[in-house]
Amino acid sequence: MIFVLASFDADSPLDNVRVPESLIATDSLPQLQPVPEMEFLAQRRPGGIPFPGSSYIGFREALAFKESGGDYFTTNTLGYLGKYQFGIGTLQLMGVYNAATFLSNPELQEKAFATNLARNKWILRRDIPRFAGKRINGVEVTESGILAAAHLAGAGNVKKYLRSGGSYEAVDAYGTSITNYLRKFRGYDMSGILPEKNPKVDF
């Protein structure tokens, strides 16, 4: 059953290599300064590929790249907003009511993303430990995959998918399915996200 959602060479000997004295650094190295988080998040590798890695930052940047190319200020053809393509209904559940304010405020968008993860983790708090590590439709189920799928299709639809063994599938208007997101976003570390019942965005 499928539902469409409207919404140098390694072998070379190096032991006898001498470094010329003129190339040896004798001065102290400069002190490195930390990069502010928002500036760090805006960085991209050549070709527009988001920051890699299996951390929470890696997860959210990979998801944002899939959703919007990482563009805070975009609205898609169905009216979904910003870097993470939120619907206004989901935002209202978290206490965000002004779409224009949301779209113009990257910091607010990041807070909304983290808040929504906590909300979905609460809704799926029994299903995550029950299904993580199992395979459904040939895909290993992981916590991060489940949370990514909930961002796509809603936590309720992910519950139905998991509990039906994958026979209940939800697909968005662009053809992306729960199974796609389970596969694409599996294996990230989401331990820093704590489940929270009915959380609101603090802004």
N, C-alpha and C positions, 0 to 999 in steps of 0.2 A: 504494500500500500504506500503510495507516494503522495505527499501533500505539498503544494506549492505555496510558499509564503509571499503575501503581497509585499509585504514589506522588504760556494766553492765545491770541486768534485768530491764526493764522499770517500772515494777510493784513493785519493792522493795522500802521500805521507806528509804530515805537518810537523813532526817532532823536531826537525832540524831547521825550521824556518826562523830567521832572525828579523826582528822589526827594526828598521833604521832609527837611530836615536832622534832624528829630526821629526819622526812621526809619533813619538811617545808623548802623551799629554802629561804635563807636570802641574798645570794650574788646577785649582779646585773646580769641580763641575758646578754649573749654575743650579740654584734651587728651583725645583719644579713646583708650579702652583696648581692647585686643584681646579678642574674645569667645572663651572656651575652646571647643575643637572640639566636645566633646560637647554643650555648651549650644547651639552654632550648629546642630548637626545636628537638635536638637529643635525648632528654630523652624519655623513653617509660615506661609505666606501665608493671607489670609482664604479660607475654604472648604476648608481642609485640603490645599491643593496644595503639594507638596514644593518645596524650593529648586530653581529652574530653572537652566539652563545646560548647556553641553556638556562640562564638566569631569568628572573622576572623581567628585567629590562629587555633581554633578548626576546622574550615572549611577546611583550606588548609592542615592541618595534616591528617584529615580524607580522603580527596581526594587523597593525596599523598599515604596514606596507601593502598587505593583501586587501585591506578594506578601501584605502584611499590613496595609496602611494605615499602615505605619511603627511598628507596635506591637511593642516588644521582648518583651512578656510573654504573647503569644498562642500557642495551639496549635490547629491546624486539625483538622478532622474525621478526617484521616488520620494525625494524630500529628506533623505537621511543625511545627518549633519556631521561635518568635521572629520578629524583624523580617524576616529573609530566608528564613524557612520551610525550615530545614535538616532533612533526615532524619538520624536517628541514625547510620546507616551511613556517610554522607558525613563526619559529624563524627568518627567513629572513625578514618577514614583520615587525619585531620589531628591525631590525638592527643587528641581531646576525647571522654571516655567518660561523663561524668555529665550527663544531660539537665537535671536540676533546677538544677545549678550553671550550666550554659550559659544556661538560660532566665532566670535571675535576674541575669545579669551582662551589661549592655549593652556594656561595653568588650570583653569576650570575644567577643561576637557580631560586633562590628566587625572584630576581628582575624581571626576565622574567615572572614568574607566576603572580606577581602583575600587571605588565604591560599588560599582556594578559587579565586579568580580566577587567582592565580599558578599553581596546579596545573593548572587547565583551559587556561591559555595555553601551558603546556608541552606538554600532550597534543595541543593543536591548533596547535602551532608551525609545522607545514608547511602546514596547511590554511588558516590565516589569510591568509598572503600569496598563496596560490594562488587563493583565491576572493574576497577582498575586491575590491570594484569591479564584480564580475559581478552579473547579475540572475538570481534563481531564483524561480520562481512569481510573477513580477512585482515582486519586492522586491530593492532594491539591497543586496547583502551588504556589511556593514562589520565591522570587528573587534569593536566594542562589541556589535553585534547577535549575532555568533557567541558571544561570552562570556556574554551574557544568555541565549541559547538553551541553552548548556551548563549554566547554573545551573538552568534549568527541567527539561531532559530528560537531562542527563548528556553529557559530552564525546563518549563513544562514539556515542551516537545522533545527535549533531550531525555527526560525521564521516560516518556513513552517509547522512544527509540531503544533505550537500554533495556527496559523491561520487556520489550517485544522481541529481543534478540536481533534487532536491526530490521525487522519486517515493517515497522512503522518508520518511514523516512520522510523528512521534511526538506524541501528544496526552496531556495529563495528565487526571486524573479529573474535572477541572472544565471540560474542553473547550478548554484553551489549548494551542496548537500551537507547534512550532518556528518556523513561518512567522510566526505572530503576534509572537513575541519578536524575530525578525530585523527585522520592520517597526517595532515599537514602540520599540526601543532602538538603532536605527541612528544613527551619526554622533557618538557621544561620543568624547572623547579618552582613550584607554586607554594612552597611551605611558608613563605612570608606573608601570604594572604590569609587572613583569619576570617572565618565565616561570621556574618553579622545579620541579624534579623532586622528587616526594614531599615537599612541604614540611609542616612541623608548626606548629601554633599556639603562639606563645610567650606563655605566661601563668603 
